[in-house]
Amino acid sequence: MDSEDPQERPEDIVNIISGLERYNPEAVGNLEDYLRHQCENRYTDSNANRTLLKLYQLNPDRVKEEVITNTLVKALTCFPSPQFSLALHLIPPHLIANPQAELAEAVTKLRELSNQLQGAQYARFWATLDSDDLYADLTTDIDGFEELIRVRIATLISHAYREVELPVLEQWLGLDGPAALKFVSETAGWRVEGNLVKIPKNPENEAKKSEVREDVNVDMFSRVIRRAWEETV
């Protein structure tokens, strides 16, 4: 998944983000519509979304808080890349300076989710997501949000493991019972054997033989011997 330059990006958006149009306030509407299309079609264009946030910085009268939160939630689905942090630092500080403001509360909660995903605290992530109805409100515009997160988690797991205990995997995926088995077999394409989930070998989780060579020549030995002799004199 290429969230920086996705193949779904249309030509008019290419023209905006690659030229002077990226500074044109009139481009805000097109970029907002494009973000809406991303939310409905399960892909992310981080480059275009950062351009939108930069335009909000330059044109505070055009800011829409719901668009900002949607941008952050879309960036969440790209972990462990730094897209969330990059987007977060483009939000005008005055919008989140008041901790009692709705946007400030939303940003705080989304930052908590991001920290948990970045720290591979997957079970804690799902518990946090279910702990407050505000999380459901923040993610409601992003079609398949939970599925996108699970796919990312599964991808990272496949990079590090060849097998995982099923109960542990259920916690990491926020699923249990038939739902977990369906995801494991149909979405991830893994095999369940008893209480273990077998993950196919791939270039990331395959054990690789490491060879360490140290080239030592006669000159190096002679310098060591000479230095030892000089220290004894």
Stockholm file with secondary structure:
# STOCKHOLM 1.0

chainA/1-233         MDSEDPQERPEDIVNIISGLERYNPEAVGNLEDYLRHQCENRYTDSNANRTLLKLYQLNPDRVKEEVITNTLVKALTCFPSPQFSLALHLIPPHLIANPQAELAEAVTKLRELSNQLQGAQYARFWATLDSDDLYADLTTDIDGFEELIRVRIATLISHAYREVELPVLEQWLGLDGPAALKFVSETAGWRVEGNLVKIPKNPENEAKKSEVREDVNVDMFSRVIRRAWEETV
#=GR chainA/1-233 SS CCSSSCTTCCHHHHHHHTSGGGGCTTHHHHHHHHHHHHHHHTCCCHHHHHHHHHHHHHCGGGCCHHHHHHHHHHHHTTTTSTHHHHHHTTSCGGGSSSTTSHHHHHHHHHHHHHHHHHTTCHHHHHHHHTSCHHHHHHHTTSTTHHHHHHHHHHHHHHHHCSEEEHHHHHHHHTCCHHHHHHIIIIISCCEEETTEEECCCCTTTSCCCCCCCCCCCHHHHHHHHHHHHHHHC
#=GC SS_cons         CCSSSCTTCCHHHHHHHTSGGGGCTTHHHHHHHHHHHHHHHTCCCHHHHHHHHHHHHHCGGGCCHHHHHHHHHHHHTTTTSTHHHHHHTTSCGGGSSSTTSHHHHHHHHHHHHHHHHHTTCHHHHHHHHTSCHHHHHHHTTSTTHHHHHHHHHHHHHHHHCSEEEHHHHHHHHTCCHHHHHHIIIIISCCEEETTEEECCCCTTTSCCCCCCCCCCCHHHHHHHHHHHHHHHC
//
